[in-house]
């Protein structure tokens, strides 16, 4: 007999939920959306009617206390992640929290410790870990197809001035500019495909007239375990582009659009400059796979692939990136 789907509620429903999560939930086998809360209650009522969401909660507390909710998916602005997570955990709910996990590593550590004390599943929504293109890159690296990884690079460029999330340039609500918004995705993607962690970071970054107090573009040089040197470029002033590439002692893997879920993604394997193989992947089901995976882990009381510990390490790398920008020197994790 098929098991009933795990019941999710979105706390902080907004543009991201409409664009990405609603289509994803509609394709899920193990997860279903049972409720939501957003600050604008009139907009919330419209959303619930449009998407046929059963419970339109009037407060955060009501959502987190509801017996009709198994998992709270937190998609509120960065500065609210800590308090929203702790509220859900107080009511014994499992929590899947959007990236960046918190405003800093100290908050992430507090959230993870509270989840452990509550004995519930806690994860960060690093959805690109469920991109089939990145999974294949990780498998090829683990199988030794490019030899020992030595250099790696990830880039994420996007036109932040056109983004509907106006709060992303407000330092009271956002962890930072593109370092905290999309640079954390690049850091996590490199950690995922390489199976290595960040040791230290050196950052150059700039502000502009549109970014206000946060950065508009940044380049990070990462020292990673395993002797890998990596770079991350996060840019809020260009057309959409994402790239992940790894150079090993015996070959190179390159994926243009590696962090995209909107179009087919090619991954190219070359050795000595010669094309060995090209694989094309569709990452369009990445969000659905993430939600179903969390639901399965919830049932089995296991550990999500992007755990609280992963979120902590990513936040430590982000903290060190910002510290390096301020100090002008390399900062250790």
N, C-alpha and C positions, 0 to 999 in steps of 0.2 A: 504494500500500500504506500502511495506517495505521501511524503511528509508535508505538513502545512508549511507554507513559506514563512521565513523569519520576517517579522514585522518591523520595518524601519519608520522613523519619523525624522524629518529634516528640520533642524533648528537653525533658523537664519535663512529661510527660503528666499531666493532672489534670482538674478539673471542666470547664474551658473546652474541652479536647479532646473530652471526652465529649459535652457539650451542643452545641457548635458545629462542631468539626472533623470528627468522625466522620460526621454527616449530610452535610457538605459534600463530603468525599472520596468518598462513595458516589455522588455525582452528577457527579463530574469526568470529563472526557473525556481530558485531557492530564496529569493528576496522579494518583498512587496512593500510598497509605500502606503502606510496606513494613516499618516498624519503629518502636520507641518505647523510651524509657527513663524511669523514674520512680524516685524515691528508695526508695519502699516497694516492694520486689521482690515481695512476696506480692500486693499490689494490682495490680502490673504484670502478673503472670501471669494474674490474673483478667481484666484488661482485654484482654490479647492473646487469650485464649481466647474471650471474649465477642464481640469484634469481628473475630476471625480475622486478627489482625495477624501476619504471618509471622515477624518477628524481634523477640524480647523481649530487648533488650540488657541485660547485667548491669552495665555501667558507661558513663559518658559517653564515655570514650575509645574503648570498643569500638564504640559507635554511630558516632562521628565517623570512625573508621578503616575502617569497613565498605565493601567494594567494592560492596555491594548498595544503597548510599545515594548519591543524587545531591545532594539538598537537605536541609539540616538546618533544621527549623522549631523555633525556640526559643520555648517557652512557660513557661519557668521564672520564678520571682519576679524582680522588676526588678534586684535587686542581683547576680543571677547572669548577667545578659545579657552583660556584657562578657566574663567568663571563658569562658562557653559559646560565644560567637561566636568568640573568638580560638582556642579549641580546634578548632572546626569548620574555621576558615580554615587552621589549621596543617595540616590533612589535605586541603586543597584542595576543600572542599565549598562549594557555594553556600549562602547563609544568608538565610532569611526570619525576622526577629525580631519578637516581639510589641512593642506599644507599652506604656509609654514605652520608647524604644529603649535607654535606659541610666539610670543614676542622675543624670547630669548631662551637659552638652554636651561636656565634655572627654573623657569616656568614649566618647561617640558619635563624636567626631572620631577617636579612636584606632581604634575598630572600623572606621569607614569607610576610613581610611588602610590598615589591614591588608587589607581586602577588595580595595582597588585594587592593593596590592602582590602579592596572591595571584592577581589577574586573574580573579576570580569575581564572579558576580552577588550583590548584597547589597541587601536591601530591608527596610522596616519594614511590619508588618502593620496598616496603617491601613485596615482593611477597609471603612470607610464610603465611601471613594473609589469603591467598586464598587456603592454604592447607586444604583439607577436614578433615584431622586428627586433626589439631589444632582447627578447627571450632567445631568439636565434643567435644573435651576436654573443650573448652570454654563453650559450652552449658551445659555439665554435671556439671561443677563447678557452673554455674549460677543457675542451677536447684537444687543445694544443695546435689548432689549425694555423695560428699565426705565430707560434712559438711563445717565447716569454714576452708579455706586454711590457713596453718601455715608455711609450708616450700615449697620451689620450687627450681628446679635445671634445668639448660639448659647447654648443652655442644655442641661444634662444633669443630671437629678435621679434618684437611685436610693436604695434602702434598704440602705445598706452593712451595717447591723447584721444583716441577714438573709443576707448573702453567705456562701457556703461558703469563700471565700478569706480565712481569718482573718489571714493575714500582711499584708493590705493596710493595717493600722494599725501595723505594726512598722517603724519608720524604718530598721532595719538591713536590711530586705528590700524595702521599698517606697520608691519615689521620693518619695512624699508621700501625702497624702490625696486628695480628689477632684480637686485641681488636676492632680496627676500621673497619676491613674487615668483620669478621664474628661474633665477640662479639656483635656488634650492632644488628645483626639478633636475637641472643639469648635474648638480653634485650627486643627487640620489641616483640618477641614471648611470653615472660613471661608477659609483660604488656597486650598483647592481650588476652591471655587465662584467666588471673586473673582479668582483669579490674582494675588494680591498677597501681600506678606510683612509680618511684624510688625516694627515699628521700635522701639517702647517699650511698657512695661507699667506700670500702676499697680494695686495690689492691696489689697483689704480682705478679711480672713478671720477665722474664729474657730475655736476648739477647743471641745469639750464633754467631758462625763464618759465618753462612749463612745469618742471618737477618740484619747484619750491624747495623745501628743506631736505628732500630725499634725492638720491642719485637718479640720473637719467640713463646712464650707461656705465658699465664696469667691466674690467678684465681681471680675473683671478688666476694666480699661479698656485697650483696645489702640489704639495709633496704628499705622496700616498704610500701606504705600506706596500711591500712587494717591490720596492725600488721604482715605482711608476711616477713619472712627472706628468702632470695634467694641467690643462687650462680650461677655464670656463669664461665665456663671454655672455653677458646679459645686457640687452640693449632694448630700451623702450622707445626708440626713435626710428624705427624702420618698418618695412613690410614684414609680414610673418615669415620667419625662417627658423628651422631647427636642424641641428647637425650633431651627430655623434660619430667619432672615428677613433680607432685604436691602432697604433703601430706596434707590432711585435718584432721579435728577432727574425721571424721567418715569413712575415706577411703583414697585410694591412686589411682592416675591415672599415668600410666607410658607409654611412647611411645618411643621405640627404632626407630631410623631413622625418627624421627618426622619432621625434616626439609629437608627430601629427596623428590625429585620429580621423581626419577629414578627407584623406586621399590615399591612394596606394603608395606604399613605401618600399623603395629598393634598398637592399643591402648588398654591397659589392665586396667580394674577397679578391685581393690581388697578391701575387707573390712575384718579387723581382720586377715589378712594373707591369707584369702580364696579368690579364684578366683570367681568373680561375673559375669564378662562379658569381652569378647575380640571382638573388632571390627577391621576389616581390611579395609583400605582405599587406593585408588589410587589417588595420588596427581599430576599425570602427566599433568592434565589440569590447574594447578595453574597459570601459566603465561598467558594462554589464558583467564582465568577468570579475572585476573587482568586487562588485556588490555581492555576486553569488559566492565568491570565495570567502568573503567576510561572513556571510550567512552560514556557510559550511563549517568554518572555524568556530563560530558561535555555538553551533550544535555539538561540536566535538570537544569544546573547551580547549582548543589548541592555540597556536600562535600565528597571527596574521603575518603574511609575507613582508609587509611594511610595519614592523612592530613599533611599540613605544620607544624601544631602545634605538631603532633606526631614526626615529624622529629626533631623539636627543642628540645623536651624533650629527645629523644634518644641521640642527640648530647650533651646535658647537662650532661647526664649520662656518655657518653664517655669522655667528658672533665674532669669530676670529677674522672673517673677511671685513666686517665693519671696523673692528679694532685696528686692523692693518691700514685701512683707509685713513683713520684718524691719526695713527701714530707714524705712518710712513715707513714702517718696518715689517718684516715677516713676523707673523704671530702664530704660536703653537696652539694646537687644539687642546 
